[in-house]
Amino acid sequence: MPTYEYECTACGRRFERRQRFDEEPVGICPHCQGKSRRVLHSIPVIFKGSGFYTTDHRKEQNPESTEKGTKPDEGAPAKGG
């Protein structure tokens, strides 16, 4: 069960509750009976291993294919002005 943090909008106190995912958020502060809201935090993400960078999936260029292949301009008629 995850632990959620709440903050009271009236008194500013913060408190935590262990709740299931399908439970309704706590709407009342247990200290002053004021309105409370859920505090959202960013989650730290650490990418380990290969496959997370664009350089990991880049195909190696074969230098022989560019030397032996024809250029796209060679067979086309020249545009005159």
Phi, psi and omega in degrees: 000131179283155176256127180251144177256138180237154176228135179279134179281341181272306185259346178082002179288149176247143178214160183242150176220136172272120184223155172284163180296326185272001178281151177288145177296152179289127183254349184236134178290131180287345182272312186239001181065020176276179181283136178240159179223154180282136179265128180260137179240150175281147182260128178288130180241128178239122179267116179244147177095184182268163176101003182256353182244154181294334180286344180288332184250007182288132178283144177285137178276136179268112183294336180290326183291329180281332179283318185277333183287159178273151178280150182293340182276343188294320184270351185275144177291147182285139177274127181256156182239000000 
